[in-house]
Amino acid sequence: MKAGVRKAMAKFQQLSIAELHADKGLYLESVNNARDARMRTIRINDFWRGVVLAPDDGTDTFLLLNVVPHDEAYGWAAKRLYTINRATPGAGGCSYTRRSAGSPTAPRTTARPR
């Protein structure tokens, strides 16, 4: 998996935003019904997907948040909401789970160093 992540990140860094969206190898795609509209996934290999946070500040800097098995990546990404601290530049996230009635429970926060 590590070699796949390195290869995907190297390719990711070489492409422009337009090329990223058009690339069939990385297959950058949005996450449906995500709490955070910036959530995207990329293909690492046939089994693993990288969950990335797309920029919303006019930069071209994406943040790799996690590498998750393909079938779990979309659910993992859909439940999270991130903020970026521009002073430190680190990310902080909240994970939401749903009760059976459909109302969100209290968020669990996580701090992820960059």
C-alpha positions in Angstrom: 0.0 0.0 0.0 2.8 2.4 0.9 4.3 2.2 -2.6 0.9 2.8 -4.1 0.4 5.9 -2.0 3.8 7.3 -2.9 3.1 6.7 -6.6 -0.3 8.3 -6.4 1.0 11.3 -4.5 3.9 11.8 -7.0 1.4 11.8 -9.9 -1.0 14.0 -8.0 1.7 16.6 -7.4 2.6 16.7 -11.1 -0.9 17.4 -12.5 -2.8 20.7 -12.6 -6.3 20.9 -11.2 -7.8 20.5 -14.6 -5.6 17.5 -15.3 -6.5 15.9 -11.9 -10.2 16.0 -12.8 -9.5 14.5 -16.2 -7.0 11.8 -15.1 -8.5 8.3 -15.4 -5.7 6.7 -13.2 -6.3 8.8 -10.1 -10.0 9.1 -10.7 -10.5 12.2 -8.4 -14.1 12.3 -7.5 -16.5 14.1 -5.1 -18.1 12.3 -2.2 -21.9 12.2 -2.4 -23.8 13.5 0.6 -20.6 14.5 2.4 -20.9 16.9 5.4 -17.9 18.7 3.9 -18.3 19.6 0.2 -14.5 19.6 -0.2 -14.2 15.8 0.3 -12.8 13.9 -2.6 -11.4 10.4 -3.1 -8.5 9.3 -5.4 -7.6 5.8 -6.5 -4.5 4.4 -4.9 -5.0 0.9 -6.4 -7.9 -1.4 -7.0 -8.4 -1.9 -3.2 -7.3 1.4 -1.6 -8.7 4.9 -2.0 -7.1 8.1 -0.6 -9.5 10.6 1.0 -8.4 14.1 0.2 -9.6 17.6 1.2 -9.9 19.9 -1.8 -8.9 23.5 -1.5 -11.5 26.2 -1.1 -9.1 29.2 -0.8 -7.9 29.6 -4.4 -4.8 27.5 -3.9 -4.1 24.2 -5.5 -3.1 22.4 -2.2 -5.1 19.2 -1.4 -4.6 17.5 2.0 -4.5 13.7 2.2 -6.6 12.8 5.2 -6.7 9.0 5.1 -6.1 5.9 3.0 -9.1 3.5 3.4 -10.3 0.4 1.6 -12.4 1.3 -1.4 -15.8 0.3 0.0 -15.2 2.2 3.3 -13.7 5.4 1.8 -17.0 7.1 0.8 -18.7 6.5 4.2 -15.6 7.6 6.1 -15.3 10.8 4.0 -19.0 11.5 4.2 -19.1 11.7 8.0 -16.2 14.1 8.5 -16.1 17.9 8.6 -12.7 19.6 8.6 -11.4 23.1 9.3 -7.9 24.3 8.4 -5.9 26.4 10.8 -4.0 28.8 8.5 -1.7 29.9 11.3 -0.3 26.4 12.1 -1.3 24.9 9.0 -3.0 21.9 10.5 -6.4 20.3 10.1 -9.0 19.6 12.7 -11.9 17.3 12.1 -15.2 16.2 13.4 -16.7 12.8 12.9 -20.5 12.5 13.0 -22.5 9.4 13.4 -26.2 9.1 13.1 -28.7 7.8 15.5 -31.5 5.5 14.2 -33.9 8.4 14.2 -31.6 10.3 11.8 -30.4 13.1 14.1 -26.7 13.5 14.4 -25.0 12.6 17.7 -22.4 14.9 19.3 -19.3 15.2 17.1 -16.1 13.5 18.0 -13.2 15.8 17.3 -9.8 14.8 16.0 -6.8 16.9 15.4 -4.6 15.7 12.6 -1.2 17.2 12.2 -0.1 18.0 8.6 
